[in-house]
Amino acid sequence: MAKAPDSAHDLLSTSTVAPSPFLKWAGGKARLMAQFQPWMPEDFNHYFEPFVGGGAVYFTMRPPEATLTDVNPRLIECYTAIRDEPIALMDELAKHRSRHCKDHYYRCRTRMNAPRGLNAVSRAALMIYLNKTCFNGLYRENSRGEFNVPMGSYKSPNIFNPDHIFAVSAQLQSTNLRVASFEHVLESAEPGDFVYFDPPYVPLTETSSFTNYSKGGFDMSMQHKLARIFDELSRRGCYVMLSNSDTPAVRELFEGWRIIGIQASRAINSRASARGPVGEVLVRSW
Ligand SMILES: C[S@@+](CC[C@H](N)C(=O)[O-])C[C@H]1O[C@@H](n2cnc3c(N)ncnc32)[C@H](O)[C@@H]1O
């Protein structure tokens, strides 16, 4: 078992690696950061990321003060467990690592979908273990909100690295975490704050839609609502930035704002042929 650090400060000093996303998540922005960097505000107060997902932008920026939200309670539970109970979480992850096999994977999948009696750390450990061992690292739920991804075929999946968990925990110490829909950012964002939105994207075509990150989906009326919130935050004096697919609907929705083209390649797609470059946009309010 790893030695317990006494404080957030100890966590920072014991970490030898940089914090970075600890889950594989559809839409992850890690490979786009070099293209994003020139468009970020130079100076801002609080950082908000209302669709945090894997948090690639947050972990690259490492803001001293932040609020991360997402509608997926399992996801936020993972962030919270790493922030508040990294050692207990790693003890659980180590057990999963030692038991990893097909039977264990499917037992854990059933358990995560019926987690009665499990504490928050055990639920987070299940989520992280399944994410690291599932097919393509794809988080997907069926219409009943059950995680339903089959096991992947990794020979020795890298389930966790203690230095990395400590680095993430240290970064999260001054970060608020909350399960909430994106519009709640209006309750807290103030002039001079930076809000980055990375919503489920408007589909490029009717069939390429990947909007079922969680039950409920994210339809065009939600995209319109998001555009109104973008506008309101900007009028309030926040720096607002948003990613989306480069489609006529998105360009129309944000007409009048600064729209920057980005070349992305989608990592999570079961068909290799569909992983080529895809146009995305960054919309900026300033
Ligand atoms: C594109 S992903 C975010 C990717 C992330 N920024 C990254 O780099 O990995 C979209 C996220 O939005 C979340 N989401 C979907 N509907 C939402 C809503 N109404 N409010 C907040 N989050 C939502 C999903 O759970 C998912 O994690």
The ligand as a Tripos MOL2 file, in Angstrom:
@<TRIPOS>MOLECULE
LIG
   27    29     1     0     0
SMALL
NO_CHARGES

@<TRIPOS>ATOM
      1 C1        -17.4920   15.8170  -25.4700 C.3       1 LIG1
      2 S1        -17.6240   15.1120  -23.8900 S.3       1 LIG1
      3 C2        -16.4610   16.0930  -23.1180 C.3       1 LIG1
      4 C3        -15.0630   15.7580  -23.5340 C.3       1 LIG1
      5 C4        -14.0090   16.3310  -22.5770 C.3       1 LIG1
      6 N1        -13.9610   17.7640  -22.5840 N.3       1 LIG1
      7 C5        -12.6510   15.7140  -22.7930 C.2       1 LIG1
      8 O1        -11.7340   16.3920  -23.2150 O.co2     1 LIG1
      9 O2        -12.5050   14.5180  -22.5660 O.co2     1 LIG1
     10 C6        -19.1850   15.6580  -23.3920 C.3       1 LIG1
     11 C7        -19.5400   15.4560  -21.9380 C.3       1 LIG1
     12 O3        -20.7700   16.1490  -21.7050 O.3       1 LIG1
     13 C8        -21.5190   15.4620  -20.7270 C.3       1 LIG1
     14 N2        -22.9110   15.9480  -20.8330 N.ar      1 LIG1
     15 C9        -23.9050   15.5360  -21.6630 C.ar      1 LIG1
     16 N3        -25.0180   16.2840  -21.4830 N.ar      1 LIG1
     17 C10       -24.7030   17.2170  -20.5400 C.ar      1 LIG1
     18 C11       -25.4090   18.2780  -19.9270 C.ar      1 LIG1
     19 N4        -26.6820   18.5560  -20.2450 N.pl3     1 LIG1
     20 N5        -24.7660   19.0450  -19.0050 N.ar      1 LIG1
     21 C12       -23.4910   18.7650  -18.6480 C.ar      1 LIG1
     22 N6        -22.7600   17.7550  -19.1800 N.ar      1 LIG1
     23 C13       -23.3600   16.9910  -20.1210 C.ar      1 LIG1
     24 C14       -21.2910   14.0080  -21.0220 C.3       1 LIG1
     25 O4        -21.5050   13.2260  -19.8580 O.3       1 LIG1
     26 C15       -19.8110   14.0250  -21.4890 C.3       1 LIG1
     27 O5        -18.9450   13.7140  -20.4240 O.3       1 LIG1
@<TRIPOS>BOND
     1     1     2 1
     2     2     3 1
     3     2    10 1
     4     3     4 1
     5     4     5 1
     6     5     6 1
     7     5     7 1
     8     7     8 2
     9     7     9 1
    10    10    11 1
    11    11    12 1
    12    11    26 1
    13    12    13 1
    14    13    14 1
    15    13    24 1
    16    14    15 ar
    17    14    23 ar
    18    15    16 ar
    19    16    17 ar
    20    17    18 ar
    21    17    23 ar
    22    18    19 1
    23    18    20 ar
    24    20    21 ar
    25    21    22 ar
    26    22    23 ar
    27    24    25 1
    28    24    26 1
    29    26    27 1
@<TRIPOS>SUBSTRUCTURE
     1 LIG1         1 GROUP 0 **** ****
